[in-house]
Amino acid sequence: MIKSFLRFYLRSLLKNKRSTVINIFGLVVSLTCAIVIYQKIAYETGFDRFQTNYDSTYRIVRQTKGLGLNLKEGELEYATGVFGGMPSAIKSEIPELKEVVPVFPQNGMQVIPVSEANNVKSQKFTIDKAVLTAPGYFNIFDYSRTAFKWLNGSPESLKEPFSAVLTQELASKLFGNESPIGKSFQFEKLTFKVTGLVSQMPENTDFPFELFISYSSLEKVNPNSSKNWGGLGSLECYVMLNPSQTEIVEQKIKAVYAQHGSKEEVENRIFKLQPLKDIHSDTRYSNFNNRVVGTNTLITLGIIGLFLLIMACANYANLSLARSNYWTRSIGIRKTLGGKRWHIFAQFFCESMLLTTVSSFIALLLSFAAIKSFSNLIAIPANFSLSYSSVFIVGFILLLFIVSLLNSSYPSLVMSASRPVDLLQNKHTVSAKGISVFTKSMVIVQFSISLLLIIGTITIFHQYRYLTNSDMGFDKEAIFTVPIPQNDRTLTNRFKTALLENPAIKSVSFSNTSPAQSGNWTGISAFKNGHETSVVTQVVTIDTSFVKTYGLKLVAGNNFSEADSSNHILVNEELARQLNFKTAEDAVGKEVILYNDPNSRRFIAGVVKDYHYDSFYNKIRPTFLIPDSNRPQIAGIKLADNSTISHFDQLQQALAFTEKTWKSVYKEEIYSYQFIDDLIRSNYVNEKNTSMMISIFALITIFIACLGIFGLALYSSQQRSKEIGIRKINGAKISEVMTMLNKDFVKWVVIAFFIATPVGYFILDEWLENFAYKTTLSWWIFALAGFLALGIALLTVSWQSWKAATRNPVEALRYE
């Protein structure tokens, strides 16, 4: 019986090859996208869920208003860094906390393995995923339900100062095949001993460290670090507590802070507990992966996947209704012989189930290949084990059933509700049963979705271009930076002098950071008319070449020289405003107090134009630049303008010369470089990937919508073939026939445009509010999307309309 049913359905599908191909193609594409989106959502929402203490772990974060943050009324600054004195203070004063762990990330550590036998140093290695922490770290983050395990040692091995725990991969990198336990490595003339070995961290964790150094090491090097309540850096603090006690603990943290902070700071800054489950999705804060995927992004992707399935199902239903005339007599005979409505429904459902099952298994293979091939775009590591769990299998089977049901429900209900006499006499027509309303509605829905995605794609790309191409307030082209590994002024001067001998290099500057990155934060005060104004500000240490190298613009005063650099600073316009100077010129020559220390007084030599040191998500904040050539961290190198050779050749020559010079000065150090414009673009990787993903999904939705209207145009021209023949015999032109066949599709796209435009404006206006500096939603974005959709729709149906219009009318009327 099953064999006869399969033969019947296969014969039916093969009889209507075009609609079968269109349906399979649409279902395969939409189901492939849906599975990829499911895997993406499953991957992003699975971060750190394997931790035993997932529900009781929190990160202490801070929310600040005022304090020179340049925020609007009601706005807050969201950040993760805590004071160095906070972990120990709250551990001793808040008994509700089961565990308190400081986590101090260290980026770009350059370490040298040391042979214990003869104290011989080997090559230097750069480690980007290092952290200073306490043994309690592994009590909070145990990575249960993963392949993680301790291979040697235990969390207690991090108790002793200058002890370290390595991952197996890093140990192999540093020490080869030898056991790392008991071996040592050096970092900035400090020697650390390896006391523990762990397996590699799982891919879906926001704590991807490979080197763990005892936090007590920091306290040995800097005994005041655990008493610091004056500076905020990258130190984070994680706690474990009963979830029902979060409000109580937050109040107690506030009370602890009140004992150490100034009255103004305590009034304007609060510390909150952020659940571990929110660290990967709360876009207000960062994480150690530097990659936060917002809940709204995942919801948007889920909605796109749902839309794609709806569009494919709508195509199937539309094409089934369009070719309903093929079914009328057979269904009429079945109903006359006593067939029930559910028999008709079963017939349509089984055909749909067969088609959907075939499409689903093809989509399953394609989705797996797509994720592995485009892992960078989808942001799922190629070596990550995809979620083909029992939940996925059950969901996949349920998806087959639901899609098959959606595909077949409306056509079967319409056909089964018709009278047998109408079916046998072929009086069952689309218009008579109101099916055309459903068909038109589905096409409008499809193009509304397509238009929304086109509008979104254009807007996101436009904003990305705005973010990366806008004036940052400094030169970002033809400038690259290299790290300075040693605080040796003789070496830095030698390095700079050698670089400037090359005519391809225009300028070199030493500083603790580039203008494209934020520096440290401190306090600054100024007195005016007997009134003190204090502001929390960014501080950047620079040399006298910094302004020239990066092209900062002085709006008042002058750059400092070597002779007067010891008692002068530069400030940006925002700091001058917040110190209550009426104009930039008014600030020049005024005395200020730095670091909240009355003994640290400087004079403002000049005011530089505000520049964007941070991403466009954040507003420009107060900044002062202070000369200090003794502790440089990077060298900024600007290329000279040279019209005699190509920019590419000049760049290659400068890079090669810089590397050669570097290796001659810093013989044992690791050379690396980074272009300023690349650094700026790295701030917007998520926007770039989101734009590309939505662009791809927009193309796919348009493709599926076009498949649907192509099928409808095909069957519309077949149904109206006799009408077209009569019109042509009576003198109708080809253009008139094409207009007659195309006008309905044009009307549907126009209606979809008027639906999608206000919805798209509302959604994208909300999205743009995330940026402090943003582009505008111009009218041309919506007009361009409308013309694109209309043009694509016309191209899709016009070919079929032209074929119908140029057909010999005798062929359509020869049976009359």
C-alpha positions in Angstrom: 0.0 0.0 0.0 2.8 2.4 0.9 4.5 1.5 -2.4 1.4 2.4 -4.3 1.0 5.7 -2.4 4.7 6.6 -3.1 4.2 5.8 -6.8 1.1 7.9 -6.9 2.8 10.9 -5.3 5.9 10.6 -7.4 3.8 10.5 -10.5 2.0 13.6 -9.4 5.3 15.4 -8.7 6.9 14.4 -12.0 3.8 15.4 -13.9 4.3 19.0 -12.7 8.1 19.2 -13.0 8.4 23.0 -12.9 6.4 23.5 -9.7 8.2 20.5 -8.1 11.6 22.0 -8.9 10.6 25.4 -7.7 9.1 24.0 -4.5 12.1 21.8 -3.7 14.6 24.6 -4.5 12.7 27.0 -2.3 12.4 24.5 0.6 16.1 23.5 0.4 17.3 27.1 0.5 15.0 28.2 3.3 15.6 25.0 5.4 19.3 25.3 4.9 19.2 28.9 6.2 16.9 27.9 9.1 19.3 25.1 10.2 22.3 27.4 9.9 20.5 30.1 12.0 19.5 27.5 14.6 23.1 26.3 14.9 24.2 29.9 15.2 21.7 30.7 18.0 22.5 27.4 19.7 26.2 28.2 19.7 25.8 31.8 20.9 23.4 30.9 23.7 25.5 28.0 24.9 28.4 30.0 26.2 29.5 28.9 29.6 26.2 27.1 30.3 28.3 24.0 31.2 29.7 25.7 34.3 28.3 24.0 37.5 27.8 27.4 39.1 26.3 29.0 36.0 23.2 30.3 37.8 25.0 31.6 40.9 28.0 33.3 39.4 28.0 37.1 38.9 30.4 39.7 37.6 30.7 43.0 39.4 30.1 45.9 36.9 29.8 49.6 37.3 27.3 52.1 36.1 28.3 55.8 36.2 26.7 59.1 35.5 28.3 62.6 35.6 32.0 62.6 36.6 32.9 64.2 33.3 31.5 61.4 31.1 29.8 63.8 28.6 26.5 62.0 29.0 22.9 63.2 28.5 20.5 63.4 31.3 19.6 59.9 32.4 22.4 58.2 30.4 24.9 56.0 32.1 28.4 54.7 31.4 28.6 50.9 31.6 32.0 49.3 32.4 33.5 46.2 33.9 36.7 47.3 35.7 36.8 47.5 39.5 39.2 49.1 42.0 42.2 46.9 43.0 41.1 47.1 46.7 37.5 45.9 46.0 38.0 42.1 45.8 39.7 41.8 49.2 37.4 44.3 50.9 34.1 42.7 49.9 35.5 39.2 50.6 36.1 40.2 54.2 33.0 42.4 54.8 30.2 40.6 52.9 29.5 37.1 54.3 26.9 36.3 51.7 29.6 35.9 49.1 30.6 32.2 48.8 33.5 33.0 46.5 35.3 36.2 45.4 37.8 36.0 42.6 39.9 38.8 41.0 40.4 38.3 37.2 43.1 40.6 35.7 43.6 39.9 32.0 47.1 40.4 30.5 47.2 40.9 26.7 50.4 40.6 24.7 52.6 39.0 27.4 56.0 38.2 26.0 57.5 35.3 27.9 60.7 33.4 27.6 61.0 29.7 28.6 64.0 29.1 30.8 66.0 25.9 31.1 66.5 25.1 34.8 69.7 23.1 34.1 71.9 25.9 32.8 69.6 28.9 32.9 69.6 29.2 29.1 66.8 31.3 27.6 65.1 30.2 24.5 63.1 32.2 22.0 60.4 34.6 23.2 56.7 33.9 22.8 53.7 36.3 22.8 50.7 35.2 24.8 47.4 37.1 24.3 45.2 35.1 26.6 46.8 35.3 30.0 45.3 36.2 33.3 46.2 36.9 36.9 43.7 35.2 39.2 43.3 33.2 42.4 42.7 29.5 43.1 39.0 30.2 43.5 38.8 30.9 39.8 38.5 27.1 39.1 35.9 26.8 41.9 33.6 29.1 40.0 34.6 28.1 36.4 34.9 24.3 36.5 33.9 23.7 32.8 31.9 20.6 33.8 30.1 18.7 31.0 33.1 19.5 28.6 36.3 17.8 27.8 38.2 20.1 30.2 40.2 18.4 33.0 43.3 18.9 35.2 46.2 17.0 33.7 48.6 17.8 36.5 48.2 19.9 39.7 45.1 21.5 41.1 43.6 25.0 41.7 45.6 25.2 44.9 48.8 25.4 42.8 47.9 29.0 42.1 48.3 30.0 45.8 52.0 30.7 45.8 53.4 33.9 44.3 55.0 33.5 40.8 53.3 30.2 40.1 51.5 29.5 36.9 49.1 27.0 35.3 49.3 26.4 31.5 46.9 24.8 29.0 48.3 21.7 27.3 48.5 23.5 23.9 50.5 26.4 25.4 52.8 24.0 27.3 53.6 22.3 24.0 54.3 25.6 22.4 56.7 26.7 25.2 58.4 23.5 26.2 57.8 21.1 23.4 57.1 17.5 24.3 58.7 17.8 27.8 56.5 17.9 30.9 56.1 21.6 31.9 55.7 20.9 35.6 58.5 22.5 37.5 59.8 24.4 34.5 60.0 28.2 34.5 59.5 31.2 32.1 60.4 34.8 32.4 58.2 37.9 31.9 59.7 41.3 32.4 62.6 40.0 34.4 60.3 38.0 36.7 60.5 34.3 36.9 57.4 32.1 37.1 57.2 28.4 37.9 54.8 26.1 36.2 52.8 24.3 38.9 49.8 23.0 37.0 48.6 21.8 33.6 45.1 21.8 32.2 43.5 20.7 29.0 42.4 23.3 26.4 39.4 25.5 27.2 36.2 24.8 25.2 35.4 27.0 22.2 32.1 28.4 23.6 33.5 30.1 26.7 34.0 33.8 27.3 37.1 32.9 29.4 39.4 31.6 26.8 42.6 31.9 28.8 45.7 29.7 28.2 48.0 31.0 31.0 46.9 31.5 34.6 49.3 33.4 36.9 48.8 33.6 40.6 47.2 36.9 41.7 49.5 37.0 44.7 52.3 37.7 42.2 50.9 41.1 41.6 50.7 41.8 45.3 54.4 40.9 45.6 55.4 43.2 42.8 53.0 46.0 43.8 51.9 45.7 47.5 49.6 48.7 47.1 47.6 47.0 44.3 45.1 45.4 46.8 44.6 48.8 48.5 44.0 50.8 45.4 40.7 52.8 45.4 41.8 55.6 43.1 42.2 54.1 39.6 40.0 51.9 37.5 41.6 49.6 34.9 40.9 46.2 33.4 40.7 44.3 36.7 37.4 42.4 37.0 35.8 40.7 40.0 33.6 37.6 39.9 31.6 36.4 42.9 29.4 33.4 43.8 26.3 33.8 45.9 22.7 32.7 46.3 20.7 34.4 43.5 18.0 35.4 46.0 20.6 37.6 47.8 21.7 39.8 44.8 20.0 43.0 46.0 21.3 42.6 49.5 24.9 42.1 48.2 24.6 45.1 45.9 23.6 47.3 48.8 26.5 46.0 50.8 29.0 46.6 48.0 27.7 50.2 47.8 28.3 50.5 51.5 31.9 49.2 51.1 32.6 51.6 48.3 31.2 54.5 50.3 34.0 53.9 52.8 36.7 54.5 50.2 35.3 56.8 47.4 34.8 60.5 47.4 31.3 61.8 48.1 30.8 62.9 44.4 32.0 59.5 43.1 29.8 57.5 45.5 26.7 59.6 44.5 27.3 59.1 40.8 28.7 55.5 40.6 27.1 52.3 41.6 28.3 48.7 41.3 25.9 46.0 40.1 25.9 42.2 39.8 25.8 41.0 36.3 24.7 37.3 35.9 27.1 35.0 34.1 24.4 34.1 31.6 24.3 37.8 30.4 28.0 38.2 29.8 27.9 36.9 26.3 24.7 38.8 25.3 24.7 42.2 27.2 26.0 44.7 24.7 26.5 47.3 27.3 29.6 45.5 28.6 32.6 43.7 27.0 34.0 40.3 27.7 37.4 38.6 27.4 36.5 37.3 23.9 35.9 41.0 22.8 32.8 39.6 21.2 29.4 40.2 22.6 26.4 39.0 20.6 23.3 40.8 21.6 20.0 39.1 22.3 18.3 41.4 19.7 20.8 40.1 17.1 19.8 36.5 17.8 16.1 37.3 17.8 16.5 39.1 14.5 18.3 36.0 13.0 15.5 33.8 14.4 12.9 36.0 12.8 14.7 35.9 9.5 14.8 32.1 9.6 11.1 32.0 10.4 10.4 34.4 7.6 12.3 32.2 5.1 10.3 29.2 6.1 7.0 31.1 5.8 8.1 32.3 2.4 8.9 28.8 1.2 5.6 27.5 2.6 3.7 30.4 0.9 5.3 29.5 -2.4 4.3 25.9 -2.0 0.7 26.8 -1.1 0.5 29.4 -3.9 1.8 27.0 -6.6 -0.5 24.2 -5.3 -3.5 26.5 -5.7 -2.3 27.8 -9.0 -2.2 24.3 -10.4 -5.4 23.3 -8.7 -7.1 22.7 -12.0 -4.9 19.5 -12.4 -6.5 18.1 -9.3 -10.2 19.0 -9.7 -11.6 16.0 -11.5 -9.6 13.4 -9.5 -10.7 15.0 -6.2 -14.3 15.4 -7.6 -14.4 11.6 -8.4 -13.0 10.8 -5.0 -15.6 12.9 -3.2 -18.4 11.4 -5.3 -17.3 7.9 -4.3 -17.5 8.8 -0.6 -14.1 10.3 0.1 -14.0 12.4 3.3 -12.4 15.8 3.7 -9.6 14.3 5.7 -8.8 12.0 2.8 -8.2 15.0 0.6 -6.1 16.6 3.4 -4.1 13.4 3.8 -3.4 13.3 0.0 -2.0 16.9 0.0 -0.2 16.4 3.3 1.6 13.2 2.2 2.7 14.8 -1.0 4.0 17.8 1.0 5.7 15.5 3.5 7.5 13.6 0.8 8.7 16.8 -0.8 9.7 18.4 2.5 11.5 15.3 3.8 13.7 15.1 0.7 14.4 18.8 0.9 15.2 18.7 4.6 17.8 16.0 4.3 19.5 17.9 1.4 19.3 21.1 3.5 20.9 19.2 6.5 23.9 18.3 4.4 24.2 21.8 2.8 23.9 23.5 6.2 26.8 21.4 7.6 28.9 22.3 4.6 28.0 26.0 4.8 28.9 26.3 8.5 32.3 24.5 7.9 33.0 26.5 4.8 32.0 30.0 6.0 32.9 29.7 9.7 34.4 33.1 9.8 31.3 34.8 8.5 28.9 32.8 10.6 31.3 33.1 13.6 31.2 29.5 14.5 34.7 27.9 14.8 35.2 25.3 12.1 36.4 22.7 14.7 33.4 23.3 17.0 31.1 20.3 17.5 27.7 21.3 16.1 24.5 20.8 18.1 23.0 17.6 16.7 21.6 16.6 20.1 18.3 14.8 20.9 16.7 18.2 21.1 17.8 19.0 17.6 16.6 15.7 16.2 13.2 16.1 17.9 13.0 19.7 16.7 14.1 18.6 13.2 11.3 16.0 13.0 8.8 18.5 14.4 10.0 21.1 11.8 9.3 18.5 9.0 5.8 18.0 10.3 5.0 21.7 10.7 6.4 22.7 7.3 4.5 19.9 5.6 1.3 21.0 7.5 1.8 24.6 6.5 2.5 23.7 2.9 -0.6 21.6 2.5 -3.2 22.9 4.9 -4.7 25.8 2.9 -4.8 24.1 -0.5 -6.3 20.9 0.9 -9.0 22.9 2.9 -10.0 24.8 -0.2 -10.1 21.8 -2.5 -11.9 19.6 0.1 -14.5 22.3 0.7 -15.5 22.5 -3.0 -18.7 20.7 -4.2 -18.1 17.5 -6.2 -20.3 18.8 -9.1 -18.1 21.9 -9.4 -15.0 19.9 -9.4 -16.3 17.4 -12.0 -17.6 20.2 -14.3 -14.3 22.1 -13.9 -16.1 25.1 -12.5 -13.6 25.3 -9.6 -11.7 28.5 -10.4 -9.2 30.5 -8.3 -11.3 33.6 -8.3 -14.5 31.8 -7.4 -13.1 30.4 -4.2 -11.3 33.5 -3.1 -7.9 31.8 -3.4 -6.5 34.8 -5.2 -6.8 36.8 -2.0 -4.5 34.3 -0.3 -2.1 34.2 -3.2 -1.9 38.0 -3.4 -1.5 38.2 0.4 1.4 35.8 0.4 3.2 37.6 -2.4 2.8 40.9 -0.5 4.1 39.3 2.7 7.1 37.8 0.8 8.1 41.1 -0.7 7.5 43.0 2.5 10.0 40.7 4.2 12.4 41.1 1.3 12.1 44.9 1.4 12.7 44.9 5.1 15.9 43.0 4.7 17.0 45.2 1.7 16.4 48.3 3.7 18.3 46.8 6.7 21.2 45.8 4.5 21.6 49.2 3.0 21.3 51.0 6.3 23.7 48.8 8.2 26.3 49.0 5.3 25.8 52.8 5.2 26.4 53.0 8.9 29.5 50.8 8.7 30.9 53.1 6.0 30.1 56.1 8.2 31.9 54.5 11.1 35.0 53.5 9.2 35.3 56.5 6.8 34.3 59.5 9.1 36.8 62.0 10.2 38.2 60.7 13.5 39.9 64.0 14.4 43.4 62.5 13.5 45.2 61.0 10.5 44.5 57.3 10.2 45.9 56.6 6.7 49.5 55.5 6.1 50.2 55.2 9.8 51.2 52.0 11.6 52.3 51.2 15.1 54.9 48.8 16.6 55.2 47.9 20.3 58.1 49.1 22.3 59.2 46.2 24.6 61.7 48.0 26.9 61.8 51.2 28.8 65.3 52.1 27.6 65.5 55.6 26.3 68.8 54.9 24.6 67.3 52.1 22.6 64.2 54.1 21.7 66.2 57.1 20.5 68.4 54.8 18.4 65.3 53.2 16.9 63.7 56.6 16.1 66.9 58.1 14.6 67.4 55.0 12.4 63.8 55.1 11.1 63.9 58.8 10.2 67.0 58.2 8.0 64.6 56.5 5.6 62.9 59.0 3.3 59.8 56.8 3.1 59.1 57.6 6.8 57.9 61.1 7.6 57.5 61.0 11.4 57.9 58.8 14.5 56.2 59.2 17.8 56.4 57.3 21.1 53.4 57.1 23.4 51.5 54.7 25.7 48.7 54.4 23.1 47.5 55.6 19.7 44.7 58.1 19.3 42.5 55.2 18.1 42.6 53.6 21.6 41.7 54.7 25.1 44.3 55.2 27.7 44.2 55.3 31.5 41.8 57.4 33.6 42.5 59.8 36.4 41.3 63.0 37.9 42.1 66.6 37.0 41.1 69.9 38.7 41.1 73.5 37.8 40.4 76.7 39.9 38.4 79.5 38.5 37.1 82.5 40.5 38.0 80.6 43.7 35.8 77.6 42.7 37.4 74.1 42.0 36.1 72.0 39.2 37.1 68.3 39.1 36.7 66.0 36.2 37.5 62.3 35.5 39.6 62.3 32.4 41.6 60.1 30.1 45.4 60.5 30.3 47.7 59.7 27.3 51.4 59.9 27.7 53.1 61.2 24.6 56.3 62.8 23.2 56.6 66.1 21.3 56.1 64.4 17.9 52.7 62.9 18.8 50.6 65.8 17.4 52.6 66.0 14.2 52.7 62.2 13.6 48.9 61.6 14.1 47.8 64.9 12.6 46.0 66.2 15.7 44.7 69.8 15.2 45.5 72.5 17.6 42.5 74.9 18.1 44.3 77.1 20.6 47.8 77.5 22.0 50.8 75.5 20.9 52.3 72.1 21.1 54.9 71.8 23.9 58.6 71.5 23.1 61.4 69.5 24.7 62.4 72.5 26.7 59.1 73.2 28.4 57.5 69.7 28.3 58.1 69.0 32.0 55.4 71.4 33.2 52.9 71.5 30.4 50.0 69.4 29.0 47.6 69.5 26.1 43.9 69.1 26.6 41.0 68.3 24.2 38.1 70.6 23.7 35.8 68.5 25.8 38.1 68.7 28.8 38.4 72.5 28.4 34.6 72.7 28.4 34.1 70.6 31.4 36.7 72.6 33.3 34.4 75.5 32.7 36.7 77.5 30.4 34.5 79.7 28.2 36.7 79.2 25.1 39.7 77.1 24.0 41.9 80.2 24.1 40.7 80.9 27.7 42.1 77.5 28.8 45.7 78.2 27.4 48.2 79.0 30.2 45.8 78.0 33.0 47.1 75.8 35.9 45.6 72.5 36.6 46.1 69.8 39.3 46.6 66.2 38.0 45.9 62.8 39.7 44.0 64.6 42.6 47.5 65.4 43.9 48.1 69.1 44.9 51.8 68.5 44.3 51.3 67.6 40.7 50.6 70.9 38.9 50.8 71.6 35.2 50.0 74.4 32.8 47.8 74.0 29.7 50.0 74.6 26.7 47.4 74.1 24.0 43.9 72.7 23.2 43.6 70.0 20.5 40.4 69.4 18.5 38.3 66.5 19.9 39.2 63.2 18.4 37.5 59.8 18.6 39.8 57.5 20.7 36.9 55.1 21.1 34.3 53.5 18.8 31.3 55.6 17.6 29.2 53.8 20.2 30.6 56.2 22.8 30.8 59.9 23.0 34.1 61.8 23.1 35.2 62.2 26.7 37.7 64.6 28.4 41.4 63.8 27.6 44.7 65.4 28.4 48.0 64.5 26.8 51.1 64.7 29.0 54.7 64.5 27.8 56.6 61.4 29.1 59.2 59.8 26.9 60.5 57.5 29.5 57.7 54.9 29.4 56.6 54.4 25.8 54.6 51.4 24.9 54.2 51.9 21.1 55.9 53.8 18.3 53.6 55.4 15.7 55.2 55.6 12.3 53.8 57.8 9.5 54.7 57.4 5.9 55.9 60.3 3.8 54.1 61.4 0.7 56.0 60.1 -2.3 54.5 60.5 -5.8 57.5 58.8 -7.5 56.5 55.2 -6.5 53.2 53.5 -5.8 51.8 53.6 -2.3 52.0 49.8 -2.1 55.7 49.8 -3.0 56.4 52.6 -0.5 54.5 50.7 2.2 56.3 47.5 1.6 59.7 49.3 1.7 58.8 51.1 4.9 57.6 47.9 6.6 60.7 45.9 5.6 63.0 48.7 6.7 61.1 49.1 10.1 61.4 45.4 10.7 65.1 45.3 9.9 65.7 48.3 12.1 63.7 46.8 14.9 65.7 43.5 14.9 68.9 45.4 14.9 67.9 47.4 18.1 65.7 44.9 19.9 67.5 41.7 19.1 65.6 39.3 21.3 62.1 40.8 21.0 59.1 39.8 18.9 58.3 42.2 16.0 54.7 43.0 15.1 52.9 45.9 13.6 49.3 47.2 13.2 47.8 49.8 10.9 45.6 52.4 12.6 42.8 52.0 10.0 42.8 48.3 10.7 42.5 48.9 14.4 39.5 51.2 13.8 37.8 48.7 11.6 38.3 46.0 14.3 35.9 48.0 16.5 33.1 47.2 14.0 33.7 43.6 13.1 30.2 42.7 14.4 28.6 45.4 12.2 30.5 44.2 9.2 29.6 40.5 9.7 26.0 41.4 10.5 25.8 43.5 7.4 27.2 40.6 5.3 24.9 38.0 6.9 21.8 40.1 6.4 22.9 40.9 2.9 23.1 37.2 2.1 19.7 36.5 3.8 18.2 39.5 1.9 19.4 38.0 -1.4 18.0 34.6 -0.4 14.6 36.0 0.5 14.4 37.9 -2.8 15.4 34.7 -4.6 12.7 32.7 -2.8 10.1 35.5 -3.5 11.1 35.5 -7.1 10.7 31.7 -7.3 7.2 32.2 -6.1 6.2 34.9 -8.5 7.9 33.1 -11.4 5.7 30.1 -10.7 2.6 32.2 -10.4 3.5 34.1 -13.6 3.9 30.8 -15.3 0.5 29.4 -14.3 -1.2 32.8 -14.7 -0.1 32.9 -18.3 -1.2 29.3 -18.8 -4.6 30.0 -17.3 -5.1 33.1 -19.4 -3.6 31.7 -22.6 -7.0 31.7 -24.4 -7.7 35.3 -23.3 -4.2 36.3 -24.5 -4.9 34.6 -27.9 -8.2 36.4 -28.3 -6.7 39.8 -27.4 -3.9 39.3 -29.9 -6.3 38.3 -32.7 -8.2 41.5 -31.9 -5.0 43.6 -32.3 -3.4 43.7 -28.9 0.3 44.6 -28.9 3.0 42.6 -27.2 3.6 45.5 -24.8 -0.1 45.6 -23.9 -0.3 41.9 -23.2 2.9 42.1 -21.0 1.4 45.1 -19.1 -1.8 43.2 -18.5 0.2 40.2 -17.1 2.7 42.3 -15.1 0.4 44.9 -13.5 -0.8 42.7 -10.7 2.7 41.8 -9.6 3.8 45.5 -9.7 0.7 46.4 -7.6 1.6 43.7 -5.0 5.2 45.0 -4.8 4.1 48.6 -4.3 1.7 47.5 -1.5 4.6 45.6 0.1 6.8 48.8 -0.1 4.2 50.8 1.8 4.0 48.1 4.5 7.8 47.6 4.8 8.8 51.3 4.8 7.3 52.4 8.2 8.2 49.1 9.9 11.8 49.3 8.6 12.1 52.9 9.6 11.0 52.2 13.2 13.3 49.1 13.6 16.4 50.8 12.1 15.9 54.0 13.9 16.0 52.1 17.2 19.1 50.2 16.1 20.9 53.5 15.2 20.2 54.8 18.7 22.9 52.4 20.0 25.5 54.7 18.4 26.5 58.1 19.8 27.5 59.2 16.3 25.4 57.8 13.4 24.2 58.3 9.9 20.7 59.4 9.1 17.8 57.3 7.7 17.6 59.1 4.4 14.7 58.8 2.0 16.9 57.4 -0.8 17.5 54.2 1.3 13.9 53.3 1.1 13.5 54.5 -2.5 16.5 52.4 -3.6 15.1 49.3 -1.8 11.7 49.9 -3.5 13.3 50.2 -7.0 15.5 47.2 -6.4 12.5 45.0 -5.3 10.3 46.3 -8.2 13.1 45.8 -10.8 13.8 42.3 -9.6 10.1 41.4 -9.6 9.6 42.8 -13.1 12.7 41.0 -14.4 11.4 37.7 -12.9 7.9 37.9 -14.4 8.6 39.8 -17.6 10.4 36.9 -19.2 7.4 34.6 -18.7 5.0 37.4 -19.8 7.1 38.0 -22.9 6.9 34.3 -23.8 3.2 34.3 -23.4 2.7 37.6 -25.3 4.8 36.4 -28.3 3.2 33.0 -28.5 1.2 32.2 -31.7 -2.5 32.7 -30.7 -3.6 29.8 -32.9 -1.9 27.4 -30.5 -4.1 28.7 -27.6 -7.3 28.6 -29.6 -7.0 25.7 -32.0 -9.2 23.5 -29.8 -12.1 26.0 -29.8 
